[in-house]
Amino acid sequence: MIDTAMLMAAGLGKRMRPLTATRPKPLVKVAGQPLIDHALDRIESAGIRRIVVNVHYLADAIEAHLAGRARETGVDYVISDERAKLLETGGGLIHALPLLGEKPFLCANSDNLWIDGPTNAISALARRWDDAAMDALLLMVPHARAAGHSGPGDFHMDALGRLSRRKPGRVAPFVFTGVQVIAPRLIVDPPGDAFSTNIFWDRAIAAGRAYGLVHIGLWFDVGTPAAIPIVEAGIAGG
């Protein structure tokens, strides 16, 4: 069982301006609630009760929001403080590692919104996890179902679920949803203070220990203000 999660909530939200001029992106409302609450609802629905949240931009607002939510849910929200320097996703993981424990943990972005299909996506990741074979297990969505995503895709996946990178100049069939399970043993040897999680993925891919699982449900890339009404219409339409 996965009992700890990390929620990435430290970004500047530049693409979401002007909505992020006075509030952090995780507190931008979509379909009636802040983005961060959409993610937390889904994490908690999988039974995870300890959630590490990294903060940087307008960090006080996120901390206050989590304090209010904790009074309602009883969940343990632990702050990984990046006020001094924004560390990007990889650096954020290194910084938060002492708070995450020694077992594989869930990691999710706060600016992607997913809705479960017949099964809970996080529970499905936990069931698929094979500690002997994996260092990272990424939740993927087929490119054709990546609502709001305009890129050429991220990964290829073989019959066993092993991941490989998109080839230059090509379109890849799967898009990363921002949700993954990671083994702490992968979060080592940082190249600097601030860097992308891509460094860890590349190491896992090279070792044949990066896998994917296809999400059976809806997924939305909530990157810009223009995406919000599209996401809300998609949610309303199921």
C-alpha positions in Angstrom: 0.0 0.0 0.0 1.1 3.6 -0.7 0.6 5.7 2.4 2.5 8.9 1.5 2.1 11.3 -1.4 3.8 14.4 -2.6 1.8 17.1 -4.4 3.8 19.6 -6.5 2.4 23.1 -5.8 5.5 25.4 -5.9 5.4 26.6 -9.5 5.0 30.3 -10.5 2.0 29.6 -12.7 3.2 32.0 -15.5 1.0 30.4 -18.2 -2.0 31.0 -16.0 -1.6 34.7 -15.8 -3.4 37.0 -15.1 -5.2 34.6 -12.7 -2.0 34.0 -10.9 -1.1 37.6 -10.4 -2.6 37.6 -6.9 -3.0 33.8 -6.1 -0.9 30.7 -6.6 -2.0 28.5 -9.4 -3.1 25.6 -7.1 -5.7 28.0 -5.7 -7.2 28.9 -9.1 -10.8 27.6 -9.2 -11.9 25.1 -11.8 -15.4 23.6 -11.7 -16.1 25.3 -8.4 -13.1 24.3 -6.4 -9.4 25.1 -6.3 -7.1 22.9 -8.5 -5.3 21.7 -5.4 -8.5 20.4 -3.9 -9.3 18.4 -7.1 -5.9 16.6 -6.7 -6.2 16.2 -2.9 -9.7 14.7 -3.2 -8.4 12.0 -5.5 -5.3 11.3 -3.5 -7.3 11.0 -0.3 -10.0 8.8 -2.0 -7.2 6.2 -2.5 -6.7 6.1 1.3 -3.6 8.2 1.5 -3.6 10.3 4.7 -0.1 11.9 4.7 0.5 14.4 1.9 3.7 16.4 1.5 3.1 19.7 -0.4 5.9 21.8 -1.7 5.4 25.6 -1.7 7.2 28.7 -3.1 5.1 31.3 -4.9 2.5 32.9 -2.5 3.3 30.1 -0.1 1.4 31.6 2.8 -1.9 31.3 0.9 -1.4 27.6 0.2 -0.4 26.9 3.8 -3.5 28.7 5.0 -5.7 26.8 2.6 -4.2 23.4 3.7 -4.6 24.3 7.4 -8.3 25.0 6.8 -8.7 21.8 4.9 -6.9 19.7 7.5 -9.5 20.8 10.1 -12.2 19.3 7.9 -10.4 16.1 6.7 -8.0 15.2 9.5 -5.3 14.5 6.8 -1.7 15.2 7.7 -0.5 17.9 5.2 3.3 18.4 5.5 4.9 21.5 4.0 8.1 21.2 2.1 9.2 24.8 2.1 10.9 26.1 -1.0 10.4 29.8 -0.3 14.2 30.5 -0.5 14.5 29.1 -4.0 12.3 27.4 -6.6 13.8 24.0 -7.1 11.7 22.7 -10.1 10.3 19.2 -9.9 13.5 17.1 -9.5 15.0 19.5 -7.0 11.7 19.6 -5.1 11.8 15.9 -4.7 15.3 15.9 -3.4 14.4 18.7 -0.9 11.3 16.8 0.3 12.9 13.4 0.4 13.5 13.4 4.2 9.7 13.9 4.6 8.7 11.1 2.3 10.0 8.1 4.0 11.7 5.0 2.7 8.8 3.3 0.8 7.6 4.1 -2.7 5.3 7.1 -2.7 2.8 8.8 -5.0 3.8 12.1 -6.7 1.2 14.3 -8.4 1.2 17.7 -10.1 -1.4 20.1 -8.8 -2.2 21.6 -12.2 -3.5 18.5 -14.0 -7.0 17.3 -13.3 -8.1 13.7 -13.7 -11.3 11.9 -13.1 -11.4 8.2 -12.4 -13.1 5.7 -14.7 -14.3 2.3 -13.4 -11.3 2.1 -11.1 -9.4 4.5 -8.9 -6.2 5.5 -10.8 -4.0 5.7 -7.7 -5.2 2.4 -6.4 -4.5 0.9 -9.8 -0.9 2.3 -9.7 -0.4 0.7 -6.3 -1.7 -2.6 -7.5 0.6 -2.5 -10.6 3.7 -1.5 -8.6 6.4 -4.2 -8.7 9.2 -3.1 -6.4 11.6 -5.7 -7.8 11.2 -4.5 -11.4 10.4 -0.7 -11.1 11.8 2.5 -9.9 9.1 4.7 -11.5 5.5 3.9 -12.6 3.9 6.8 -14.6 0.2 7.1 -15.2 -0.3 7.7 -18.9 -3.1 8.9 -21.1 -3.4 8.1 -24.8 -2.4 11.2 -26.9 -5.9 11.2 -28.5 -7.6 11.5 -25.1 -5.2 14.2 -23.6 -7.7 17.0 -23.4 -6.2 20.4 -23.6 -2.7 19.1 -24.4 -1.1 20.5 -27.5 2.3 18.8 -27.4 3.5 15.8 -29.5 3.3 13.3 -26.7 5.9 12.1 -24.2 6.5 8.3 -24.2 6.2 5.1 -26.0 5.3 1.9 -24.1 6.1 -1.7 -24.9 3.9 -4.7 -24.4 5.2 -5.1 -20.8 4.6 -1.4 -20.0 8.3 -0.3 -20.2 8.7 3.3 -21.2 10.9 4.9 -23.9 11.2 8.5 -24.9 9.5 10.1 -27.9 11.8 10.2 -30.9 12.8 13.7 -32.2 10.4 14.9 -34.8 7.9 12.2 -34.1 4.6 12.0 -32.2 4.5 9.7 -29.1 1.3 7.8 -28.3 1.2 8.5 -24.6 1.1 11.7 -22.5 2.3 11.8 -18.9 -0.6 12.8 -16.6 1.5 14.3 -13.8 0.7 11.3 -11.5 3.3 8.7 -10.7 4.7 6.3 -8.1 8.4 6.6 -7.4 10.9 4.6 -5.3 13.1 6.8 -3.0 16.2 4.9 -4.3 15.7 6.7 -7.6 15.9 10.2 -6.0 19.7 10.4 -5.6 22.7 12.1 -7.1 21.1 15.5 -8.1 22.9 17.4 -10.8 22.3 20.7 -9.0 19.8 22.4 -6.8 17.1 23.1 -9.4 16.4 20.5 -12.1 13.6 18.5 -13.7 12.3 15.1 -12.8 13.4 14.1 -16.3 16.8 13.3 -14.9 15.4 10.6 -12.8 13.2 9.2 -15.5 16.1 9.0 -17.9 18.0 7.0 -15.4 15.1 4.6 -14.9 14.5 4.2 -18.6 18.2 3.4 -19.2 18.0 0.7 -16.5 14.7 -0.7 -17.9 13.0 0.2 -14.7 10.5 2.9 -15.9 7.0 1.7 -16.6 3.7 3.2 -17.5 0.0 2.4 -16.8 -2.8 3.7 -19.0 -5.4 5.8 -17.2 -9.0 4.6 -17.7 -10.9 7.9 -17.2 -10.7 11.6 -18.1 -7.7 13.8 -17.9 -7.3 17.5 -18.6 -4.2 19.7 -19.0 -5.2 22.9 -17.1 -2.3 25.1 -18.2 -3.9 28.4 -19.2 -7.0 30.5 -18.4 -8.4 29.5 -21.8 -8.3 25.9 -20.8 -10.6 26.3 -17.8 -14.0 26.6 -19.7 -12.9 23.6 -21.8 -12.1 21.6 -18.7 -15.4 22.6 -17.0 -17.4 21.7 -20.1 -15.6 18.3 -20.3 -16.3 17.6 -16.6 -20.0 18.6 -17.0 -20.3 16.4 -20.1 -18.6 13.4 -18.4 
